[in-house]
Amino acid sequence: MTSLEWVPSGGKAPRHFVIDPTGEWLLAANQGSDTINLLRIDQKSGGLTPTDRSLAVISPVCIEFVSFKEVAKQSPEKTPSAPIEDESAVKSTS
């Protein structure tokens, strides 16, 4: 692995980042500015491009992708009764 470039996370005190399961997006948890910012990953070069997408979260320190199907298998009593179209979600832990 080699470094391609340095790209700002779009916030203060970046604490954690994660790449989504499709490999198209990087989410950066910025603990100091209370945001999770979305950056696009160029599939050919691997370069990052900031987007204008940001989620306000108090002091995010960790991001995980969770499959709702797996959660339902483990805790059926906590599963929502309405069908879920998107099987993955972003979980922020502060």
N, C-alpha and C positions, 0 to 999 in steps of 0.2 A: 504494500500500500504506500502510495506517495501523496504528499500534500499538493493539491492543485492550486489553492488560493485561500485567502482569509476573507470571510464574509461576515459582516456584523449580524448578530442575532436579532437585532431590531429592538433590544431592550437593555436593561441594566442587570448586571450580575447573572449572566447565563449559568444555570445550574445543571441542566440536563438536556439531552436532545434524544429524539427517536426518529427512525425512518419508518414510514407507514408500510404495511404489508405489500403494497403494490410497487414500492421502490420509487414512487413519483414525488413524494413529499417528505420534507424534514420538518418536524415540529420542535421548536426551541422553547424551553421553560426558562423564563427570565425572572428569577426570584426577586431581584431588586426593583423591578418595575411592575410586578404583578400582572405579567402577560405571558401567554403562550403564542408565539408567532409562527406563521406558516411560510416555508420557503420551498420553491419548486426545484426539483433535481433534474438537470438536463440528462436525459437517458443516454446520450452519446458521449458527452464529455465528463459527466459527473459533477459539473459546476452547479452552484446554487444561485438562485435568483429570488430575492425577497419579494413577497407579495404584500398586498394591503390587508390581508386577513390576519386578525389578531383576536384572541379571546382573553377577557379579563378574568384572572384567577388570583386569589390572594396567595402570595408567596409560593408559587409552584416550585417544587423541587424534584419531581419525578413524573414521567409520563409513561403509560403503558397502553398497548392496544389489547382489548379484551373481546373475545368472541362471546356473544350473547348465548349462542347454542351451548357452549361449554359451561357458562354460568347456570343455564337452565338445567343441565345434567347434574350439576353439583348441588344446586339449591332450588328444586322445582317449586317450593312454597313461596319463593321470592320472585318468581318469574312473572312479568307483566302478562295480563290476560289478552291484550291486543297483540296481533301479529307484528313482528318487527321486520321491516324490509331490509334494513342495513344490518348485517351481522357483526359489524365491528364498531367500536366506539373508542373515544379517547377518554382515559381515566387519569385525572390529575390527583396527585397525592401531595398534600402540604404538611 
